[in-house]
Amino acid sequence: MNDANNVTKKKKLATLWLDGCSGCHMSMLDMDLALIDLADIVELVYSPLIDNKHFPEDVDIALVEGAVSSEDDLEKIKLVRARTKTLVAFGDCAVTGNIPSMRNRFKVPDLLQTVYGSVAIMPASDQGVPMLLPNVRPIGHVVPVDVYLPGCPPSATLILRVVQDLVAGRVPDLGPRAMFG
């Protein structure tokens, strides 16, 4: 039986993705039963896995998947950084720009012309489609990052260890367990 003095307050955990494939989130779900243990130490307050439309204030840990490629991504990552104590670049796209940054070789108008084929049907911000930035950037080039968690995607075991370390107040030692690709 827990009394009020022995109950440890759960850390607020948020996850989100910017320009990426959601593979890091899929890897997180691969924790399987460990997700139940994780629920004992964290409260998931924002994620594509839950229905919360607004990023909350005072988040302890945020795992951010994907690169910054649009005005919408830029706005989100700045808000997340302002409201988060420990920001984790979650996966290779967040750490290096990875696949999304391959478009950096092309100018945005040329890219849109190639993809959509006609200026008349190109998306615009007034149509609800975020405007693309001139270049895709990893999140650490836009805001300060506290922990870099490489992998495409990182393994479920590594994600769990990083979250557990951060909840316990330890700096994660990724060592040879973390690698790109």
Secondary structure, DSSP 8 states (H G I E B T S, - for coil): ---TTT----EEEEEEESBS-SHHHHHHHTTTTHHHHHTTTEEEEE-TTS---S--SSEEEEEEESBEEEHHHHHHHHHHHHHEEEEEEESHHHHH-TGGGGGGGS-HHHHHHHHHS-GGG---GGGT---EEEEEE-GGGTS--SEEE--SS--HHHHHHHHHHHHTT-----GGG----
